[in-house]
Amino acid sequence: MYTGFIAAGAGIVKGGHITEFYESDISSLVYALLGIDFKTRDGKLIPGILQ
């Protein structure tokens, strides 16, 4: 299943584009934005999405 994902605000690269993003990657992004060092088993932080 494919869907869209939009992120905006402090810490997010303006005008960035990612080609593939899984639901399990959302937690990695949220933890990084909050400054929490937590390694998820399945998710990964997509390079180039954070400033």
MODELLER restraints for C-alpha pairs under 7 A, 6 or more apart:
rsr = mdl.restraints
at = mdl.atoms
rsr.add(forms.Gaussian(group=physical.xy_distance, feature=features.Distance(at['CA:11:A'], at['CA:33:A']), mean=6.67, stdev=0.5))
rsr.add(forms.Gaussian(group=physical.xy_distance, feature=features.Distance(at['CA:11:A'], at['CA:50:A']), mean=5.47, stdev=0.5))
rsr.add(forms.Gaussian(group=physical.xy_distance, feature=features.Distance(at['CA:11:A'], at['CA:51:A']), mean=5.17, stdev=0.5))
rsr.add(forms.Gaussian(group=physical.xy_distance, feature=features.Distance(at['CA:12:A'], at['CA:49:A']), mean=5.88, stdev=0.5))
rsr.add(forms.Gaussian(group=physical.xy_distance, feature=features.Distance(at['CA:12:A'], at['CA:50:A']), mean=4.68, stdev=0.5))
rsr.add(forms.Gaussian(group=physical.xy_distance, feature=features.Distance(at['CA:12:A'], at['CA:51:A']), mean=5.69, stdev=0.5))
rsr.add(forms.Gaussian(group=physical.xy_distance, feature=features.Distance(at['CA:13:A'], at['CA:49:A']), mean=5.54, stdev=0.5))
rsr.add(forms.Gaussian(group=physical.xy_distance, feature=features.Distance(at['CA:13:A'], at['CA:50:A']), mean=5.45, stdev=0.5))
rsr.add(forms.Gaussian(group=physical.xy_distance, feature=features.Distance(at['CA:13:A'], at['CA:51:A']), mean=5.32, stdev=0.5))
rsr.add(forms.Gaussian(group=physical.xy_distance, feature=features.Distance(at['CA:16:A'], at['CA:49:A']), mean=6.58, stdev=0.5))
rsr.add(forms.Gaussian(group=physical.xy_distance, feature=features.Distance(at['CA:24:A'], at['CA:42:A']), mean=6.17, stdev=0.5))
rsr.add(forms.Gaussian(group=physical.xy_distance, feature=features.Distance(at['CA:24:A'], at['CA:43:A']), mean=4.55, stdev=0.5))
rsr.add(forms.Gaussian(group=physical.xy_distance, feature=features.Distance(at['CA:25:A'], at['CA:43:A']), mean=4.17, stdev=0.5))
rsr.add(forms.Gaussian(group=physical.xy_distance, feature=features.Distance(at['CA:25:A'], at['CA:44:A']), mean=5.14, stdev=0.5))
rsr.add(forms.Gaussian(group=physical.xy_distance, feature=features.Distance(at['CA:25:A'], at['CA:45:A']), mean=6.27, stdev=0.5))
rsr.add(forms.Gaussian(group=physical.xy_distance, feature=features.Distance(at['CA:27:A'], at['CA:43:A']), mean=6.98, stdev=0.5))
rsr.add(forms.Gaussian(group=physical.xy_distance, feature=features.Distance(at['CA:28:A'], at['CA:40:A']), mean=6.73, stdev=0.5))
rsr.add(forms.Gaussian(group=physical.xy_distance, feature=features.Distance(at['CA:28:A'], at['CA:43:A']), mean=6.00, stdev=0.5))
rsr.add(forms.Gaussian(group=physical.xy_distance, feature=features.Distance(at['CA:28:A'], at['CA:44:A']), mean=5.77, stdev=0.5))
rsr.add(forms.Gaussian(group=physical.xy_distance, feature=features.Distance(at['CA:28:A'], at['CA:45:A']), mean=5.34, stdev=0.5))
rsr.add(forms.Gaussian(group=physical.xy_distance, feature=features.Distance(at['CA:29:A'], at['CA:45:A']), mean=5.77, stdev=0.5))
rsr.add(forms.Gaussian(group=physical.xy_distance, feature=features.Distance(at['CA:31:A'], at['CA:37:A']), mean=6.89, stdev=0.5))
rsr.add(forms.Gaussian(group=physical.xy_distance, feature=features.Distance(at['CA:31:A'], at['CA:38:A']), mean=6.77, stdev=0.5))
